[in-house]
Amino acid sequence: MDKIRFEDVVRKVERFQPDADLDVLRRAYIFSAKEHANQKRASGEPYLIHPLSVADLLADMRLDVATVCTGLLHDVIEDTLTTLDELRNMFGDEVAMLVDGVTKISNLGKVSKAEAQAENLRKMILAMVKDVRVVLVKLADRTHNMRTLGFLSPEKRKRIAQETLEVYAPIAHRLGMSKTRAELEDLSFQHIDPEAYARLKEDVESRRASTEAFLEEVRSRISERLAAERVPFLRIDARIKRLYSIYLKLKKQKITLDQVYDLAAVRIITPEVKDCYYALGVMHQYWKPFNHRIKDFIATPRENGYQSLHTSVIGEEGAHFEVQIRTEEMHRIAEEGIAAHWKYKEGKGKDTSEDEMMKWLRRLVESQQDADAREFVDSFKLELYPKEVYAFTPRGKVIQLPTDATPVDFAYAIHTQVGDQCTGAKVNKRIKPLSYKIQNGDIIEILTTPGHKPSRDWLNFVVTSKARAKIKHWVAERQRQEAVELGRKLFEKEIARLKLKPKPSPEDPKLEEFRRDNGYPKHEDMLVAIGYGKLLPKTPLGRFLPEGKLEELDKAEPSRLQQMTQVVKRALRLGEDRIVVVGVDDVLVYRAPCCNPIRGEEIIGYITRGKGVGVHATRCQNVANLMVNKERIIQVNWVGSGGNEPYAVKLSVMTEDRTGQLAALTNIIANIKTNIRDARTDYSLQADGVRRIDLTVDITDVHHLERVRSALKTVPGVIDVERVTTPQTQSGQIR
Ligand code: MN
């Protein structure tokens, strides 16, 4: 291979982009040369040869200056001490973004080792790139590496070639870049199975002279006949097919080279579309179409934009050959694919290219005919509307998850048991919270503890339905067990209180009747209801007492529950009858501290285990999780006038940092006759010039709160007033 010189690259760029910024290109070259100065390739040559060759390939594809610069700089993040910020400062956002993209793709390949991952890796690459040019640079990078693969060890060669064949050649194919694909495939084939490659090459070579003579003959006859029929054409290419495609054909059809009928291929390039059809007509006039193998990819282009007429014909001598007929423009797109669309266009700038790109993608979306294509389109849609992330297990297995997925989702995606026993996660070897949002390409190691059980708090951040369902299942299961235990204890205690002898057995007909009448299939279901506080144990057990005896006992001795209710109500400073549970008497009620609901707010009740009914404001963050157990949700209402007992409500005021601000705030609160329990300034964690002042005030109801809030907002300098509630789940309180 001839040595590439930077000036040649400059000339190529200059030729197609006369107004290009060549200065930035030169700076990129000098920088790359400096950074890679002491590095050598496996061939012993200076490393700089590699980025320069990649840039040259990109210049040949007539890509814009930013892309060619990226070719020059694509390895500096990976292989030198340069940081992304430095690149951004020197070459701007666009180049930095492209280099970053190429670096990320390169790192992906190092992680994924399993062969079965190729498909995932391909999808992931397409999903990760925000700009198609990143893929074009990566393909150029791979092309040059494949060309110089011979200097590496046989194992390394094989691995890289395998990855190229399974990941990069299909990407090139999907992007319509048949020239790149062909080169990558033939080079891969050569390194993956050197013997088969050599054997086939020899076989083909031995037939070369005769095949070429035949092709030459065919070519001159076609051109004679096209001329005789006055069909315009630009040229006729005749060639022997490339080795890898012959190899695939032999393998697929289990035949030998002698049986390959279309070793040769002829291509007719015409000036206009109509000429393609004329040419096809002429071909069929003189050569018989074989096996009805006519394909019109002009009327129905392939998903990757490929257009051409295909036919296989059989000549007088019985020799078969394949003919492709297309215009020059179709040919260019067939060879270069998406790169042809990205190309810099003189006088039009890049906006047009992006338009073209979108057109190209749209056509892809519209022409999705087979499942494979649909998958490809889906992966492109991901890129346009990112909805999925891909992460790795430490062994390189790819796990596909929705955006915002967390290590817990990841753990459940691996296995239910891993999810259930998950106690921590390392992301890229660092411990991260279980609520961490997974990024594309993260390597995630799940730490498990045998016997550990899922936590209800996980429901606050998991996004996959599998994780959600498993956690809910377990939470519900655990709560049910606990409710059974509690219910059993309360049931036993009530038996003791009522002095029932002998102890009623669960099979007792009276209990069976009670369960049937009240819809409890089993004894345990009844205990659950007791445990949840929905059923008082005296209700079923009262049936074992003579008429009137239960009322008598209740009057003589208020139940423990009733006594406790009174104590708790007093302790919580709950005035009489402020909140009632609809349809149930004698139930402990307390306001949940996480949201601290105040009179007038919309509320719901949640039956806790043994602590009565927790009352939450419907705005409370915990309510969504409480809904896991719908049967424990109960309707509660505010009743009565509310008396004089105020609620302590904490407000956080964000204000400009002015002197006398605290005084101004307390003053206005005093003006509307509101008691202040506490006021303090928080100097930490605020933005410049902003101060936070926390006020705890006595509030009688939701209207009063609104008055205080609006009054505070009238103070000059106040930016916002927020009600402070405990952000985290207070597990102990809501269970
Ligand atoms: Mn490279």
Residues whose N, C-alpha, C, O or C-beta is under 5 A from the ligand:
A	BS01	MN	D75 D141
